[in-house]
Amino acid sequence: MSIQIKTSTLEPVRNTFAHIERRFGDKPATRYQEATYDVQAETNFHYRPLWDPQHELNDPNRTALKMADWYAFKDPRQFYYGTYVQQRARMQENAESNYAFFEKRGLAERLPAEVRDLVVRFLIPLRHLEQAANLNNMYGTAYGYGTAITQALLYNAMDRLGIAQYLSRIGLILDGNSSDALQEAKGYWMNDAVWQPLRALCEETLVQKDWFELFLAQDLVIDTLMFNLFYVQLDEKLVADDGQDIAMLTEFMQEWNKDTSRWLEAVLKIAVSESEENKTLMTEWISKWRGKAAEAFAPLAIEMLGEDALTIALAELDKRVAKAGIK
């Protein structure tokens, strides 16, 4: 008796969901496309919010920016929940390894006292700014339009919460898991004169209504200046003062910035290229918040790094804005 093994090919009845097919044609879709496009509800709402009756629950008019298709904001990282969690898990694994090595070798005890004081006064208070960034990105998630951008804002918001926690861990490590450094850093945030303009700026962002303007204020203007001042220029100062080991504890922030910059710059280019009206509006918003942020960072930058530090950071911001097509 002979046995013949045959293979049969089963053709799927449908390649993807109907709404994905309408956008991309009748062909197999990626997981990112199926998890992102046209997911947000647009019709058949029960009633308008009692606290905001002039808007629908999901309403594109919550920002002055106009888009023909809000799903044009494709994430170049192709992040949906699965891919986002997988990548952040790898980054967290590397970060945990760095923190474990730092503690195992007792590197905190080897830091010069001046470096420890510098970190407590100027780096750890950033956890409060990160909390404001978390809330601002969550606002965009709640009131933004189109899953393509709102889910990316949600991932960014959770990243900021994670960064705040890592900054808190740095404070704990410096003082042998006591809360002394955290309390000291909070005292600087609440009472130190050089921190108060930035603290006021954070509070001002928390009451902004236009979610896309807030996105530009937080994720473009404030974050670009903050990253350059604290994770580039302050990092260089710490290295010069024999505090290079601190870089192990901020590597997550460095990697995160590279990752999120790809998405941010893609969003800027798409919004600017949509229309001249958008470009004009974004120019006004960026100019407005650039001035506010420069004023808020100025005393901190001078005290921490010297007279030229803010000029360098502003030049980096202007370069980034020009890259998106805005002068």
N, C-alpha and C positions, 0 to 999 in steps of 0.2 A: 504494500500500500504506500502510495506517495502522498505527501502533503504539500500543497501549494499555498504559499503565503502571499496574499495580495493586499495592497494598500488602497484605501479609498480616500478621496479628498472631499471633505464636507464644506460646501460653500455657505458662509453665513447668510442668513436671510437679510440682515441689515448690517452695514459696516459700523454705524455709530448712531447716536441719537438724532432725532429729526432737526432740532435747532442747530446742532453742530453741522449737519449735512447742508442746511441752508446757508451757512457761512462758508464752509470749506469744500463742499461737494461731497458726493457719495463715495467716500474712501475711508479707510481706517484712520481714526483720529488719535492724536497723542493723549496721554493721561492729562497733561497740562491743559489741553484744549477742552477736554470733557469736564475737567474740574473748575474751569474758569469762565468760559464764554457763555453769556446770557443766563447765568445762574441767578442773578438778582431779580426778584419779582418786579414787574413793571405795571401790572394791571390787577384789577379786582381787589383793591384794598378795601377793608371793611369801613373805615372812617378816617378822616384826617386827624392828626394828633391834636388833642385838646390844648396842649401847651404850645402848639405852633400851627394854627389852623390854615395859614396861608400856604403851607407846603404839604405835599403827599408824604407818606412814610419814606419812600425812596424818591427823591426829587432832584433832578439835575440843576434846579435853580437855587440850590443852597450855596452855590459859588457863582461869581460873576464871569468866570471862565466859561467859554462855550466850545463844545466839541460836537461834531457831526456824529461821531461814534465813540462813546466812552470806553469801549473795549479796544480802542486803538493803543491803549497804554500797556502793550505787551511787555511782560517781564523778561529781559534777556537771560535771566537765570533759570527760567522755566519753573519757578517755584509754585507748587501746590503743596498741600499739607505733607504728603509723603516725602517729597524730595527735600523740602525745607527741614523737616525733622531729621532726616538722615544726615544732611550736611552739618547742621548745628550739633548733632551728636558727635560727629568726628571732631569738630572744633572744640567741643567741650572736653572730649577725651584728651586732646593735646593740652588744653589748659589745665586740667586736673593733674596731668603728669608734671607740668611745670610747677604748679603749686606744691605738689608732694615733694618734688626735688628741692625746692626752695626751703621747705620746712625741715626736711630730713637732714640737709646739710647745715642747718642753723644759720642761713645767710642773713637773717634779720639782725642777728647779734653782731655781724661783721660790718654792718652799714655804719658810716660815720654819723654822729649825732646831727650834724647839719643836714644831711640827706634825709634822715628820719623826719626832722622838723619840716623840711621842704615838702615832703610827701604828705604829711598830715595837714599842713596849712593850705597847699595848693592842689593836690591831686584828689584826696579822699572826699573833700566837699563836693566834688563833681557828681557824687551819687545823688545829690538832691537835684541837680540839673538834669540828670538822667531820668529821674522820676517825672519831672515836668515833660521831658521828651516822650516818655511812655504815654502820658495822658494826652499830649498833643497828637500823637499818631493814632491813639485809640479814638480820638475825636474824628479824625479823618476816616477811620474805619466805620464809625457809626453813621456819619452824615455824608460821606463821599458817595459817588455814583459809579457803578460798574465794578463787578467783582475783580476785574483785571488789576485795578489800582487799590481797591479797599482791602483785598486779602494781602497784598504786598505791604500796605500800611500796618496791618495787624501783625505781620511777621516782624516788621521793624519795631513796632511797639514792644513786643515780647523780647526782642534783642536788647532794647534799652533797659528793660527790667533786669535782664541777666547781667548787663554791664554794671548796673547799680549794685547788684549783689557781689560781683567780683571786686568792685571798689571797696565794698564793706569788708570783704575777706582780707584785702590788703591791710586795712586798718587793724583787723583782729590779729593777723600774722605779726605785724610790727610790735604788738604788745602782748604776745604770748596768749592769744585768745581772750584777753580781757577787753572790755569795751572802752578803755581809757582813750585810745586814739580816735575812736568813733565819736565819743562825746566831745573831745577836743575839736575835731573837725566840724562837728555840728555847731559848736560855739563860734568858730570862724564864719560859717555860713550865715548864722543868725546875727552876729554882732560886729564882725570885722568890717571896717569901712570899705575896704577894697572889693569886698564881695557884694555889697548892698545894691549897686547898680545892676549887676547881673541877676541878682535875686528878684529885683523889681521887674526886669525884662521878662523873666520866666513867668511871673505872675500876670504880666500884661498879655503874654501869648495865650494864657489859659482862658482868657475871656474873648478871644477872637471868634467871630461867627463864620466867616468865609473859610471853609476848610482847605481850599487850595492855596489861598494866601497864607494860611497857617503852615501848610506843608512847605512852602517856600521859606517862610520865616525860620522854621525849626530845622528842617532837614537839609536845606541848602545854606542859608546865611549863618545861623547860630552854630550848626554842626561843623561847617567848614572852618570857621574861626576857632572854635573850641579844639577841634582835632589838631590843627596846625600849632596852636599855642601850647597845648598840653601833651600831645602825643608825638609831636615832632620837636619843637623847640625846647620844651621842658625836659623831654627825654634826652636831648643832646646835653643839656645843662647837668642832668643827673649823671650822665656818663663822665663828663668832665670833672665832676666832684666825687668820683669813685662810687657812684650809685648805679652802675650799669646792670647790676642784678635785678633791679626793679623792672627792667625790660621783660624779664621772664613772666612777670605778673600782669603785664599789659599787652602781651602778644595777642590775646584774644581780640582786644580792641583794634589792634593793627590789622589783623586778618579780616575782621568784620568790616572795617572801613573800606578795604579794597573790594569786598563783596558787594556791599550796599551802594558804593559809588557807581557801579555799572548800571544798577536799576535807576538811581536818581538821575543820572545824566541822560538815560534813555527817555525818561518821563519828560525832562526839560525840553529835549529836542523835539519830541512829538507834539507837545503843547505849543511850542513856539512856531513850528511849521504849519500848524492848523490854520492860522489866520493872522493878518496884521493886527487885528483887534486884540487877539490873545498876546501877541508879542508886546504891544504897547502896554497892556494891562500888567503883564508880568514884569516889564521894565520898571513900571511905577512901584509895584509891590517890593521888588528886590531893592530898589533905591531907598525906599522908605525904611525897610528893615535893616539894610546895610548901615544906614546912619544910626539907627537905634542901637544895633549890636556893637558898632564901633565905640559909641559913647559908653556902653555898659562894660565892655571888655577893657577899655583904656586903663583905668587905675589898677586893675588886676595885672594886666600885661606889663605895665611899667614896674610895679612892685616885684613881680616874679622874674622878669627877664630883661627889663631895660627899655629904653626909649624906642628902639627900632622894632621891637617884637610885633606890635600890632600892625605896623606898616607892612611887614613881611606877610602876616596872615591875611591882611586885606588884599594884597597883591595876588595871593593864592585864590581867594574868593573871586576876584575880578577875572582871573584867568579861567576859572571854571565856568563862570557866567558867559564869558566871551566864546568859549568852546560850544555852548548851546546856541549861539547866534544872537546874544544880547549884549549890547554895550552899556 
